[in-house]
């Protein structure tokens, strides 16, 4: 691989997804490969000093150098609207082992926005700057403080004001989901706004939104000019998408994961998590992941249909055996 080709290899980030991408999923996705940075689900900050266990519950990787078992760095994400409380808890998170703090200004959930967190803060860019600035001042200089925003709240008109606010507050990097809060997750993603932000800011900008395939990555890179990209739902739909993108950028051949390989990852996830949840929720996390996988694998829809009404181990594990052709004896054992 030439130096010129190497320079084209992007940085790839796993997007935070509350209630979906937990530390088990981070471990599995980072083990597949191609991911440079993981970000946790958000830690909700109100006006209290959070104990260490709260940070460790959402980020057990804090006890392992803030890295996944595959050695991928994990950033701890905080969400809240009070600068002082965010600053205090960012410092406590660092004391608990966090090596980087990410700030959530993008969550569109109504319950979050109604509680003065997430995308609602984009209505007041000065608040974005104040929160970033307070956290930046509260943690050591060597700890990166990054932020994630959407293009706005009710509309996309404040995209540049909020981007500049994050930079002015001292963010070392900015991820931009290319939609407003009102846009939700409806296509399209407005990548051109990210390109304008990248050109205006001196800090690195990470593009996020509707990059489901290598071809969409290619177009997003052309529109935004970014060299860093964040994947959430698309990473769940195609767990090896980062490897596909890296191979494309390097000009190398790559054979995407087969359904049987993906099913093996799901089986690992099932075995890892089945003891953690009450029996009545058995298989729910697998069903949740299948909702995304069916966008990339038609077999996932058929698997979901097989297990969607089951909450007992026997039929779920029998369905797994049918999916993993040739490995059912091992599963049964």
DRENDO-1510 file (C-alpha; in Angstrom, 1 decimal, always signed):
<recs>
REC; n; res; u; v; w
REC; 1; UNK; +0.0; +0.0; +0.0 .
REC; 2; UNK; +1.5; +3.4; -1.0 .
REC; 3; UNK; +1.7; +6.4; +1.3 .
REC; 4; UNK; -0.7; +8.2; -1.0 .
REC; 5; UNK; -3.3; +5.3; -0.7 .
REC; 6; UNK; -2.8; +5.1; +3.1 .
REC; 7; UNK; -3.7; +8.8; +3.4 .
REC; 8; UNK; -7.1; +8.0; +1.9 .
REC; 9; UNK; -8.0; +5.5; +4.7 .
REC; 10; UNK; -10.7; +7.2; +6.9 .
REC; 11; UNK; -11.1; +7.2; +10.6 .
REC; 12; UNK; -14.2; +5.2; +11.5 .
REC; 13; UNK; -16.3; +5.8; +14.6 .
REC; 14; UNK; -19.1; +3.7; +16.2 .
REC; 15; UNK; -22.0; +6.0; +17.0 .
REC; 16; UNK; -23.7; +5.9; +20.4 .
REC; 17; UNK; -27.1; +4.3; +20.4 .
REC; 18; UNK; -29.0; +4.3; +23.7 .
REC; 19; UNK; -30.3; +0.9; +24.7 .
REC; 20; UNK; -28.8; -0.7; +21.6 .
REC; 21; UNK; -25.0; -0.5; +21.5 .
REC; 22; UNK; -23.9; -1.5; +25.0 .
REC; 23; UNK; -20.4; -2.7; +26.0 .
REC; 24; UNK; -21.2; -6.2; +24.7 .
REC; 25; UNK; -22.0; -4.9; +21.3 .
REC; 26; UNK; -19.0; -2.6; +21.3 .
REC; 27; UNK; -16.8; -5.6; +22.1 .
REC; 28; UNK; -18.3; -7.7; +19.2 .
REC; 29; UNK; -18.2; -4.9; +16.6 .
REC; 30; UNK; -14.6; -3.8; +17.5 .
REC; 31; UNK; -13.5; -7.4; +17.3 .
REC; 32; UNK; -14.8; -7.7; +13.8 .
REC; 33; UNK; -12.4; -4.8; +12.9 .
REC; 34; UNK; -12.2; -1.5; +11.1 .
REC; 35; UNK; -13.4; +0.7; +14.0 .
REC; 36; UNK; -11.0; +3.3; +15.4 .
REC; 37; UNK; -13.2; +4.9; +18.1 .
REC; 38; UNK; -16.2; +3.7; +20.1 .
REC; 39; UNK; -18.6; +6.0; +22.0 .
REC; 40; UNK; -20.8; +4.9; +24.9 .
REC; 41; UNK; -24.5; +5.4; +25.4 .
REC; 42; UNK; -25.1; +8.7; +27.2 .
REC; 43; UNK; -24.7; +9.1; +30.9 .
REC; 44; UNK; -27.6; +11.4; +32.0 .
REC; 45; UNK; -26.4; +14.3; +34.1 .
REC; 46; UNK; -28.8; +16.4; +36.1 .
REC; 47; UNK; -27.7; +18.3; +39.2 .
REC; 48; UNK; -26.2; +15.5; +41.2 .
REC; 49; UNK; -22.6; +14.2; +41.6 .
REC; 50; UNK; -22.8; +10.8; +40.0 .
REC; 51; UNK; -21.0; +7.9; +41.7 .
REC; 52; UNK; -18.3; +5.9; +40.0 .
REC; 53; UNK; -20.6; +3.0; +39.5 .
REC; 54; UNK; -22.9; +5.0; +37.2 .
REC; 55; UNK; -20.0; +5.6; +34.8 .
REC; 56; UNK; -18.8; +2.0; +35.1 .
REC; 57; UNK; -22.3; +0.6; +34.4 .
REC; 58; UNK; -22.5; +2.2; +31.0 .
REC; 59; UNK; -18.7; +1.9; +30.4 .
REC; 60; UNK; -17.2; -1.2; +32.0 .
REC; 61; UNK; -14.2; -0.6; +29.7 .
REC; 62; UNK; -13.1; +2.1; +32.3 .
REC; 63; UNK; -11.6; -0.7; +34.3 .
REC; 64; UNK; -9.5; -1.8; +31.2 .
REC; 65; UNK; -7.9; +1.5; +30.2 .
REC; 66; UNK; -11.1; +2.7; +28.5 .
REC; 67; UNK; -10.7; +0.3; +25.7 .
REC; 68; UNK; -12.7; -2.7; +24.3 .
REC; 69; UNK; -11.1; -6.1; +24.6 .
REC; 70; UNK; -9.9; -5.6; +21.0 .
REC; 71; UNK; -8.0; -2.5; +22.1 .
REC; 72; UNK; -10.3; +0.1; +20.5 .
REC; 73; UNK; -10.5; +3.3; +22.6 .
REC; 74; UNK; -13.9; +4.1; +24.1 .
REC; 75; UNK; -15.2; +7.7; +24.8 .
REC; 76; UNK; -17.6; +8.2; +27.6 .
REC; 77; UNK; -20.6; +10.3; +26.5 .
REC; 78; UNK; -22.4; +12.8; +28.8 .
REC; 79; UNK; -25.8; +14.4; +28.3 .
REC; 80; UNK; -27.2; +17.3; +30.2 .
REC; 81; UNK; -28.0; +21.0; +30.1 .
REC; 82; UNK; -26.3; +22.4; +33.2 .
REC; 83; UNK; -22.7; +23.5; +32.5 .
REC; 84; UNK; -21.6; +23.3; +36.2 .
REC; 85; UNK; -23.1; +19.8; +36.7 .
REC; 86; UNK; -21.6; +18.6; +33.4 .
REC; 87; UNK; -18.2; +19.9; +34.4 .
REC; 88; UNK; -18.3; +18.3; +37.8 .
REC; 89; UNK; -19.4; +14.9; +36.4 .
REC; 90; UNK; -16.9; +15.1; +33.5 .
REC; 91; UNK; -14.1; +15.4; +36.1 .
REC; 92; UNK; -15.6; +12.5; +38.1 .
REC; 93; UNK; -15.7; +10.4; +35.0 .
REC; 94; UNK; -12.1; +11.1; +34.3 .
REC; 95; UNK; -11.3; +10.2; +37.9 .
REC; 96; UNK; -13.2; +6.9; +37.2 .
REC; 97; UNK; -10.9; +6.1; +34.3 .
REC; 98; UNK; -12.4; +7.9; +31.2 .
REC; 99; UNK; -9.7; +8.9; +28.7 .
REC; 100; UNK; -12.1; +11.1; +26.6 .
REC; 101; UNK; -15.4; +12.8; +27.1 .
REC; 102; UNK; -18.0; +13.2; +24.4 .
REC; 103; UNK; -20.9; +15.6; +24.8 .
REC; 104; UNK; -24.4; +14.8; +23.4 .
REC; 105; UNK; -26.2; +17.7; +21.7 .
REC; 106; UNK; -27.9; +15.4; +19.1 .
REC; 107; UNK; -30.3; +13.0; +20.9 .
REC; 108; UNK; -33.8; +13.7; +19.3 .
REC; 109; UNK; -35.8; +11.7; +21.9 .
REC; 110; UNK; -38.8; +13.6; +23.3 .
REC; 111; UNK; -38.2; +12.4; +26.8 .
REC; 112; UNK; -34.6; +13.6; +26.7 .
REC; 113; UNK; -35.4; +17.0; +25.1 .
REC; 114; UNK; -38.2; +17.6; +27.6 .
REC; 115; UNK; -35.6; +17.2; +30.3 .
REC; 116; UNK; -33.2; +19.8; +29.0 .
REC; 117; UNK; -30.8; +17.5; +27.2 .
REC; 118; UNK; -29.7; +16.5; +23.7 .
REC; 119; UNK; -30.9; +18.3; +20.6 .
REC; 120; UNK; -33.1; +20.8; +22.4 .
REC; 121; UNK; -29.9; +22.6; +23.4 .
REC; 122; UNK; -29.3; +23.5; +19.8 .
REC; 123; UNK; -31.9; +26.1; +20.1 .
REC; 124; UNK; -29.4; +28.1; +22.1 .
REC; 125; UNK; -25.9; +28.0; +20.7 .
REC; 126; UNK; -24.6; +30.0; +23.6 .
REC; 127; UNK; -25.6; +27.1; +25.9 .
REC; 128; UNK; -23.7; +24.6; +23.7 .
REC; 129; UNK; -20.6; +26.8; +24.0 .
REC; 130; UNK; -21.0; +27.2; +27.8 .
REC; 131; UNK; -21.4; +23.4; +28.4 .
REC; 132; UNK; -18.4; +22.6; +26.2 .
REC; 133; UNK; -16.3; +25.3; +27.8 .
REC; 134; UNK; -17.2; +24.2; +31.3 .
REC; 135; UNK; -16.3; +20.6; +30.6 .
REC; 136; UNK; -13.1; +21.6; +28.8 .
REC; 137; UNK; -12.0; +23.6; +31.8 .
REC; 138; UNK; -12.9; +20.9; +34.3 .
REC; 139; UNK; -10.8; +18.0; +32.8 .
REC; 140; UNK; -7.0; +17.8; +32.2 .
REC; 141; UNK; -5.7; +19.2; +28.9 .
REC; 142; UNK; -4.7; +15.8; +27.7 .
REC; 143; UNK; -8.3; +14.5; +27.8 .
REC; 144; UNK; -10.1; +15.1; +24.5 .
REC; 145; UNK; -13.5; +16.8; +24.8 .
REC; 146; UNK; -15.6; +16.1; +21.8 .
REC; 147; UNK; -19.2; +16.9; +20.8 .
REC; 148; UNK; -21.9; +15.6; +18.6 .
REC; 149; UNK; -24.6; +17.8; +17.2 .
REC; 150; UNK; -27.4; +17.7; +14.7 .
REC; 151; UNK; -28.0; +20.5; +12.1 .
REC; 152; UNK; -30.6; +22.2; +14.4 .
REC; 153; UNK; -33.7; +21.7; +16.3 .
REC; 154; UNK; -36.9; +22.9; +14.5 .
REC; 155; UNK; -35.0; +23.4; +11.3 .
REC; 156; UNK; -31.4; +23.4; +10.0 .
REC; 157; UNK; -30.8; +27.1; +10.1 .
REC; 158; UNK; -28.6; +27.1; +13.2 .
REC; 159; UNK; -26.1; +24.5; +11.9 .
REC; 160; UNK; -23.1; +26.8; +11.7 .
REC; 161; UNK; -23.9; +28.7; +14.9 .
REC; 162; UNK; -23.9; +25.5; +16.9 .
REC; 163; UNK; -20.8; +24.1; +15.1 .
REC; 164; UNK; -18.9; +27.3; +15.9 .
REC; 165; UNK; -20.2; +27.3; +19.5 .
REC; 166; UNK; -18.8; +23.8; +20.0 .
REC; 167; UNK; -15.4; +24.9; +18.6 .
REC; 168; UNK; -15.4; +28.1; +20.6 .
REC; 169; UNK; -16.1; +26.2; +23.7 .
REC; 170; UNK; -13.0; +24.2; +23.2 .
REC; 171; UNK; -14.2; +21.0; +21.6 .
REC; 172; UNK; -11.3; +19.1; +20.0 .
REC; 173; UNK; -13.5; +17.4; +17.5 .
REC; 174; UNK; -17.1; +17.6; +16.3 .
REC; 175; UNK; -19.4; +14.9; +14.9 .
REC; 176; UNK; -22.3; +16.1; +12.9 .
REC; 177; UNK; -25.5; +14.1; +12.2 .
REC; 178; UNK; -26.7; +15.6; +9.0 .
REC; 179; UNK; -30.3; +16.2; +10.0 .
REC; 180; UNK; -32.2; +18.4; +12.4 .
REC; 181; UNK; -34.1; +17.1; +15.4 .
REC; 182; UNK; -37.4; +17.5; +13.5 .
REC; 183; UNK; -35.9; +15.6; +10.5 .
REC; 184; UNK; -35.5; +12.6; +12.9 .
REC; 185; UNK; -34.0; +9.8; +10.9 .
REC; 186; UNK; -36.0; +10.3; +7.7 .
REC; 187; UNK; -34.0; +10.3; +4.5 .
REC; 188; UNK; -32.2; +12.2; +3.1 .
REC; 189; UNK; -29.2; +13.2; +5.2 .
REC; 190; UNK; -28.0; +16.7; +4.3 .
REC; 191; UNK; -24.3; +16.0; +3.9 .
REC; 192; UNK; -23.7; +19.3; +2.2 .
REC; 193; UNK; -24.1; +21.1; +5.5 .
REC; 194; UNK; -21.3; +19.0; +7.0 .
REC; 195; UNK; -19.1; +20.1; +4.1 .
REC; 196; UNK; -19.7; +23.7; +5.0 .
REC; 197; UNK; -19.0; +23.1; +8.6 .
REC; 198; UNK; -15.8; +21.2; +7.8 .
REC; 199; UNK; -14.6; +24.1; +5.7 .
REC; 200; UNK; -15.4; +26.7; +8.4 .
REC; 201; UNK; -13.9; +25.0; +11.4 .
REC; 202; UNK; -10.3; +24.4; +12.4 .
REC; 203; UNK; -11.1; +21.3; +14.4 .
REC; 204; UNK; -11.7; +17.9; +12.8 .
REC; 205; UNK; -15.3; +17.2; +11.7 .
REC; 206; UNK; -16.8; +13.7; +11.7 .
REC; 207; UNK; -19.7; +13.0; +9.2 .
REC; 208; UNK; -22.7; +11.0; +10.4 .
REC; 209; UNK; -26.0; +10.0; +8.8 .
REC; 210; UNK; -27.3; +7.6; +6.1 .
REC; 211; UNK; -24.0; +5.9; +5.2 .
REC; 212; UNK; -25.3; +2.4; +4.7 .
REC; 213; UNK; -23.0; +1.1; +1.9 .
REC; 214; UNK; -19.6; +1.6; +0.5 .
REC; 215; UNK; -21.1; +3.6; -2.4 .
REC; 216; UNK; -22.9; +5.9; +0.1 .
REC; 217; UNK; -19.6; +6.4; +1.9 .
REC; 218; UNK; -17.9; +7.3; -1.3 .
REC; 219; UNK; -20.6; +10.0; -2.0 .
REC; 220; UNK; -20.6; +11.3; +1.5 .
REC; 221; UNK; -16.8; +11.7; +1.4 .
REC; 222; UNK; -17.1; +13.5; -1.9 .
REC; 223; UNK; -19.8; +15.9; -0.6 .
REC; 224; UNK; -18.3; +16.6; +2.8 .
REC; 225; UNK; -14.6; +16.4; +2.2 .
REC; 226; UNK; -14.4; +14.6; +5.6 .
REC; 227; UNK; -11.8; +12.0; +6.5 .
REC; 228; UNK; -13.7; +10.7; +9.6 .
REC; 229; UNK; -17.1; +9.0; +9.6 .
REC; 230; UNK; -19.5; +7.8; +12.2 .
REC; 231; UNK; -21.8; +4.8; +11.9 .
REC; 232; UNK; -24.7; +3.7; +14.0 .
REC; 233; UNK; -27.7; +1.9; +12.5 .
REC; 234; UNK; -25.7; +1.0; +9.4 .
REC; 235; UNK; -23.0; -0.6; +11.5 .
REC; 236; UNK; -25.6; -2.9; +13.1 .
REC; 237; UNK; -27.0; -3.7; +9.6 .
REC; 238; UNK; -23.6; -4.5; +8.2 .
REC; 239; UNK; -21.2; -5.2; +11.0 .
REC; 240; UNK; -18.2; -5.4; +8.7 .
REC; 241; UNK; -19.0; -2.1; +6.9 .
REC; 242; UNK; -15.8; -0.5; +8.3 .
REC; 243; UNK; -13.7; -3.3; +6.8 .
REC; 244; UNK; -15.6; -3.0; +3.5 .
REC; 245; UNK; -14.8; +0.8; +3.4 .
REC; 246; UNK; -11.2; +0.3; +4.4 .
REC; 247; UNK; -10.7; -2.3; +1.6 .
REC; 248; UNK; -12.4; +0.0; -0.9 .
REC; 249; UNK; -10.1; +2.9; +0.1 .
REC; 250; UNK; -7.0; +0.7; -0.1 .
REC; 251; UNK; -8.0; -0.7; -3.5 .
REC; 252; UNK; -8.1; -4.2; -2.1 .
REC; 253; UNK; -10.5; -7.0; -2.7 .
REC; 254; UNK; -12.9; -7.8; +0.2 .
REC; 255; UNK; -15.6; -10.5; +0.6 .
REC; 256; UNK; -18.3; -9.2; +3.0 .
REC; 257; UNK; -19.4; -11.3; +5.9 .
REC; 258; UNK; -21.8; -14.1; +5.1 .
REC; 259; UNK; -25.1; -14.5; +7.0 .
REC; 260; UNK; -23.7; -17.5; +8.8 .
REC; 261; UNK; -20.8; -15.4; +10.0 .
REC; 262; UNK; -23.1; -12.7; +11.2 .
REC; 263; UNK; -25.4; -15.3; +12.9 .
REC; 264; UNK; -22.3; -16.6; +14.7 .
REC; 265; UNK; -21.8; -13.0; +16.1 .
REC; 266; UNK; -25.4; -13.0; +17.2 .
REC; 267; UNK; -25.0; -16.3; +18.9 .
REC; 268; UNK; -22.0; -15.0; +20.8 .
REC; 269; UNK; -24.1; -12.0; +21.9 .
REC; 270; UNK; -26.9; -14.2; +22.9 .
REC; 271; UNK; -24.6; -16.5; +25.0 .
REC; 272; UNK; -23.0; -13.5; +26.6 .
REC; 273; UNK; -26.2; -11.7; +27.6 .
REC; 274; UNK; -28.8; -14.4; +28.3 .
REC; 275; UNK; -28.0; -14.5; +32.0 .
REC; 276; UNK; -28.1; -10.7; +32.4 .
REC; 277; UNK; -31.8; -10.1; +31.7 .
REC; 278; UNK; -34.9; -11.5; +33.4 .
REC; 279; UNK; -36.3; -14.6; +31.7 .
REC; 280; UNK; -39.3; -12.8; +30.3 .
REC; 281; UNK; -36.9; -10.7; +28.2 .
REC; 282; UNK; -34.8; -13.6; +26.8 .
REC; 283; UNK; -33.9; -13.0; +23.2 .
REC; 284; UNK; -35.1; -9.3; +23.1 .
REC; 285; UNK; -31.7; -7.9; +22.4 .
REC; 286; UNK; -31.2; -10.4; +19.5 .
REC; 287; UNK; -34.6; -9.4; +18.1 .
REC; 288; UNK; -33.6; -5.8; +18.4 .
REC; 289; UNK; -30.4; -6.3; +16.4 .
REC; 290; UNK; -32.2; -8.4; +13.8 .
REC; 291; UNK; -34.4; -5.3; +13.1 .
REC; 292; UNK; -31.3; -3.6; +11.8 .
REC; 293; UNK; -29.7; -6.7; +10.2 .
REC; 294; UNK; -32.6; -7.3; +8.0 .
REC; 295; UNK; -31.7; -4.1; +6.2 .
REC; 296; UNK; -28.5; -5.8; +5.1 .
REC; 297; UNK; -29.4; -9.5; +5.1 .
REC; 298; UNK; -32.7; -10.9; +4.0 .
REC; 299; UNK; -32.0; -14.0; +6.1 .
REC; 300; UNK; -32.3; -11.8; +9.2 .
REC; 301; UNK; -36.0; -11.2; +8.5 .
REC; 302; UNK; -36.7; -14.9; +8.3 .
REC; 303; UNK; -34.8; -15.5; +11.5 .
REC; 304; UNK; -36.7; -12.8; +13.3 .
REC; 305; UNK; -40.0; -14.4; +12.1 .
REC; 306; UNK; -38.9; -17.7; +13.6 .
REC; 307; UNK; -38.1; -16.3; +17.1 .
REC; 308; UNK; -40.3; -13.2; +17.5 .
REC; 309; UNK; -42.9; -14.8; +19.6 .
REC; 310; UNK; -40.6; -17.0; +21.7 .
REC; 311; UNK; -39.2; -16.1; +25.1 .
REC; 312; UNK; -37.9; -19.6; +26.1 .
REC; 313; UNK; -34.4; -20.7; +25.5 .
REC; 314; UNK; -35.1; -24.0; +23.7 .
REC; 315; UNK; -36.9; -22.7; +20.6 .
REC; 316; UNK; -34.6; -19.7; +20.3 .
REC; 317; UNK; -31.5; -21.9; +20.5 .
REC; 318; UNK; -33.0; -24.4; +18.0 .
REC; 319; UNK; -33.6; -21.5; +15.6 .
REC; 320; UNK; -30.0; -20.5; +16.0 .
REC; 321; UNK; -28.9; -24.0; +15.2 .
REC; 322; UNK; -30.8; -23.9; +12.0 .
REC; 323; UNK; -29.2; -20.5; +11.1 .
REC; 324; UNK; -25.7; -21.8; +11.8 .
REC; 325; UNK; -25.5; -24.6; +9.3 .
REC; 326; UNK; -23.1; -27.2; +10.4 .
REC; 327; UNK; -22.6; -25.9; +14.0 .
REC; 328; UNK; -25.8; -27.0; +15.6 .
REC; 329; UNK; -24.1; -29.9; +17.4 .
REC; 330; UNK; -21.8; -27.5; +19.1 .
REC; 331; UNK; -24.7; -25.2; +20.1 .
REC; 332; UNK; -26.7; -28.1; +21.5 .
REC; 333; UNK; -23.8; -29.1; +23.6 .
</recs>
